[in-house]
Amino acid sequence: MEDVRAFLHATVLDEGSPRFSARHIRHQYLSWKREGRLKRVGSVDLTSLICLFGSLSVSSPGERYTSLHGHRRLRDMPESSFGPHWDMVLGICSDKRWLRRPLSTSDQYWLMRARLARFEDHIEHSETRKAEQYLVAAEKCYLAIRMSSLHPDLHLPFYNALRAVSTRETQDLTAHLATIISNPGYIHPSLRDLTYQAILTQNGVSSHSTQELLRAVVDRTSKQPGGVSSPPDDSPPAGGRGTTFRQIPTSAVGLTIALERTIFAATNWVGPQELRDWGATLAGRIFSAGGDEVHLTGLRWNCLVLLALVRTRSSEWSGQSVEGAKDPVQRAAIMEWQTVCILASIENLVNPSVASAADVLAEEIVQGFCGVLRKLWHDWTTIATSGVSSRPHYVTCLIYASFLKLAGYFKDKTLVDACRHHCTVVDLWLHSESSCGSYSGLLALATEQLYAALVCGTFFERALVDLVLCTTNMSILREAVDTAVARYSRYDPEHAQELLAWATHRGITPSSKAIARVGVALAQHGDSTYVDRYIADARLSHDERAQVITAYLRMFSTHGRSFMRPGMVADVVSKAIELMGDVSAPQPLPKWVWSAMLVLVRQGHATLAMSLVTDIASKHPSRISQAAYTELFRALLRHRHFKMARQLMACYAATHPAMIDGWKASAFSHFLRGGAAWIANTPYGHVRRPLRIAASALRRRSQVQKPEGLSTIRLPAAYGSTPDRVNAQRALQLLVRAGRFHAAKKLYERVCRQESPEVRTFCGNIILHGLACQMPHTARQRVRSVAHTYRILSTQYDFAPDRVTVNILLKALLQSKGLDATQVRGLFNAVLRLGYSGCEEDGTEGGEESVMQSSGLSVEGIEIPQLESPIMYLRHVRPLFRTFIKTFYLLDDVEAARRVIGILKRLETGNAWRLARGKDWVVGGGERVA
């Protein structure tokens, strides 16, 4: 017993001190209880045991519990002891009561946690009655200790369990939260968020718990007219949305943080004193005790609901109007609170990646938001605002800026003009700009005014003149232009580029950061036309120029020649080579330069890539790692640039001797796998013996594989003198697969003499399809072979083509690579007129109709036959249309490819059950014969 007591209460354990597991301590306690020695165990010892087993129960491997009422010995316990020990917590608490010893705060806390764990177990097994009993018992413990601390670990476990029971959530949770908020101390963000959720779930202010919560806020604000102080240094860190703010807010959302801090002190925000005074004054006027409390209850509750909407990003709410307030000062304060919160709530819905709400929202929704903003603007400008001198100037600027921002987002030009005119009438621009807050407010106002005017369609010069009439501060004008350019660069970089030119023409020089951002945005939007302009712009610093070059090289590495020509890439890489020694952070630039080199090799420009690599190695040898050289060497081998690979190895053999053995091994293995073992040693020299041993097995394995032609010599003999459709088709398929087309044609002569016309057509299609898929030949050679063979089959063997033959000829025509996108569109339109879609209106626009007529389709002078047989979807339409889709994508005609995909989807509509069962159906042509 003494050893366990020393283990539990020691401040620090020595190296020789005994250490116990949870199993050992559990066994010792049960033995004391069985032997009747519990009376010798002190109350402090029992409390320590309860705390230890509770801490072990909420700990997990890699995550030890170190929060409220955690045990100091937890760090000395093995992780195997972590797990639920709630039975021990319940048992020790019961024994302590039996010994008539009072339960401490720590005991009550862990007893509550144990009962909540039992509650969760019964809820999981749908034992509602037992779960309710444990929840009632846990609530007794919570009521006894809830005022002992504001730590979230004390309150959240019980509140979460309370929310799991829907019948008690609405009233009991709100009542408990009201008690916590009445404490004038620091409110943790997790408890604040829970309070917001409780506020939003209330149906009104008629319930007793809701009125208690509102009274708690009123009492909390009345007791501290200067606002709630920031949390002390030992307070729990703010989490969730309670971020630390160390600068002046720049939007209505930032202003709501000041209002939130006034009530809950939810952040460690260190802001200007005048902002604190504004929040405290506003909250004091709304929630001050006295007056017509019953009449103001609904308005106060609406203010709390609006604040909860902003901080939780919710969007559903309805409440009373500010017209109900009688006191002009209080009415103005409520109007100001509601205006800030409503503006911040709508700002939370703004999508910064689009120019206006019309791009993502329906027209009726946009009109609804415009109506809300106009009503809010009318109330804000017409309701008497006596006593508003306590509001800082920049707070007023931010409110007007928020109106302008939202009016521009919803493209309400009438509201934009009204806001601009009102700011001039109230002399908002005439305020001194000496203070930091006033400058920030005027900057936000100027930025939103310029951007809102541009979004609503005002020409840049006109919008700039309107702004110059308001302020002549060049710093504000430049930053407003920079912000407008930055926003436009997100979705319309070409317009942002025009803004740069117009601003420069008007004497407002944009910052180099804005110029670089536009260059990067153009690259990210796939426009490489202006790359020379930005990488040679003298206004950009070396780092900004490197940032632009990196963006273009990254896009080229992803999209290749479709984004930028290889010659242009060479110019960009040359500029990058010049910048490598000047930039402060060169790590991203060499990475993407090397990636561009690999893309050049992959796309057939290895000579250009090697010249650039030589230039990089001569000027910046330390920027290229050995792994990068190895990757380039393997890329050259993979794409059959063997001479360049040998030159690369010869050039860097002296500077990187450690890489040569690995390169030789890579070349040796590459040639062996490619079946060229006889040249493995010739150009690349001797390789090590282990690799040769491994390669010999690879060589033997490749020599065992005989050419397929050797195993198909006797196939023609397998087809006898009697008709045999299955053997004929199988023999022809094997011969065509082995590439023995001459033997296949000889066998086809015998088939024509013995089989029916249908079998002759099927076997002829096998030969034509094999010729169309011959990989060793070029596309042009395959087309000629198909046309020549079709001509022979038709003239010498009375070959009768069918729909499959038509598909083969059309695929051969598509593979010829002599057609551009316009001609392929015309060919597809002609195919549709043959009945392949069942509707001639499905064609693509822009096809050469005069060239590709349905009556003039030909392959190497052979006209494609016109048939009356039915066109089946699975057998005829889908294979041919998939070939068209692939061809359109290869020609970068994405619109036409999507049009073909849409036709396929339309044809499959209503036939899903046929597709699932593999049943075909007629699309066009003649009637199908059963």
Number of C-alpha atoms within 10 A of each C-alpha: 13 8 11 17 16 14 18 20 15 12 10 11 15 9 7 6 12 11 17 17 15 19 10 12 15 15 12 14 20 15 13 15 14 10 9 10 13 17 12 10 15 13 17 12 16 22 21 22 24 27 24 23 28 30 27 25 21 17 19 16 11 7 10 17 18 13 13 14 19 20 21 18 19 21 11 13 17 13 18 12 20 21 17 18 20 23 14 18 27 20 13 22 23 14 16 21 12 10 12 10 13 13 17 12 17 18 25 22 25 28 27 26 24 23 25 25 21 20 24 18 14 17 18 11 9 11 13 13 12 14 23 16 14 19 22 15 16 25 18 12 20 21 11 12 17 18 13 9 14 19 18 17 15 22 21 14 14 20 19 14 17 21 15 12 15 8 10 12 18 20 15 15 19 26 18 19 22 21 14 21 24 18 16 18 18 21 25 22 22 20 22 21 18 17 21 20 17 22 25 19 13 16 11 15 18 11 12 11 20 23 19 19 25 22 19 20 23 20 18 23 26 17 14 15 16 17 25 23 16 18 19 10 8 6 13 16 15 17 13 8 14 22 15 14 14 11 12 19 22 21 23 26 22 16 21 25 23 24 25 21 22 28 26 25 24 30 24 19 19 13 14 13 8 15 22 20 19 22 24 22 22 24 28 23 19 22 27 20 15 6 9 11 13 8 12 18 16 20 24 21 21 24 24 20 23 28 25 24 24 24 21 16 15 15 12 7 10 10 13 12 13 23 12 12 18 12 12 14 18 23 22 24 25 24 25 21 23 23 22 25 26 23 22 26 24 20 21 18 12 16 12 13 11 16 21 21 21 16 10 11 11 10 12 10 13 19 15 10 17 19 13 14 22 17 11 17 17 11 17 17 11 8 15 15 17 12 12 16 9 13 17 17 19 26 25 18 26 26 24 24 28 25 28 29 26 25 28 27 24 27 24 23 18 12 20 22 15 13 20 20 11 14 18 13 10 9 10 18 18 11 12 11 15 8 9 11 22 20 19 20 26 25 25 26 30 26 24 26 29 26 25 29 27 20 20 19 12 15 11 17 15 13 17 24 13 15 19 14 10 17 15 10 11 13 12 19 23 19 20 24 25 26 19 23 26 21 19 24 24 19 17 18 24 17 14 26 20 13 20 22 14 16 20 12 11 11 10 19 19 22 15 17 15 22 25 25 21 27 30 24 25 26 25 16 15 15 18 19 12 12 21 14 10 19 21 11 13 11 16 19 15 17 17 21 25 25 20 25 27 23 19 28 27 21 21 26 21 14 13 19 14 11 19 20 12 20 11 14 25 18 14 19 26 15 17 23 22 14 18 21 14 13 18 11 11 16 11 12 25 20 17 22 25 23 19 25 24 22 21 23 20 15 12 13 15 20 13 16 23 20 12 20 21 13 14 23 15 10 13 14 13 10 17 15 11 12 10 14 19 18 14 22 23 18 19 22 18 14 13 11 17 16 12 16 21 18 13 19 21 12 12 14 14 10 9 12 11 11 16 18 14 14 21 21 18 17 24 25 19 17 16 18 14 9 14 13 18 9 12 20 14 10 13 19 12 14 19 11 9 8 13 16 10 11 17 13 11 16 16 10 10 14 11 8 8 9 10 14 14 9 12 16 12 11 18 19 10 10 21 11 11 9 15 14 17 10 15 23 19 15 21 27 17 17 25 23 19 16 16 16 17 11 16 22 19 11 20 23 14 16 25 18 13 16 17 12 15 13 18 26 20 18 26 28 21 22 22 24 20 22 25 24 17 16 10 8 13 11 20 14 15 23 23 18 19 24 24 16 16 20 15 13 21 13 10 9 15 13 21 15 21 18 19 20 22 18 21 20 26 21 21 26 26 20 19 16 12 11 15 12 19 19 17 25 25 23 27 26 25 24 21 20 19 20 17 25 24 17 14 14 10 16 22 19 14 14 19 17 16 8 13 20 16 19 13 14 20 16 20 13 10 14 13 18 17 14 14 14 14 20 25 18 21 16 15 20 22 16 14 21 22 15 15 23 19 15 22 22 15 12 16 13 18 14 13 24 22 14 16 22 17 13 17 17 11 12 16 14 10 10 13 11 11 12 13 8 8 10 12 14 16 18 20 21 17 13 12 13 6 3
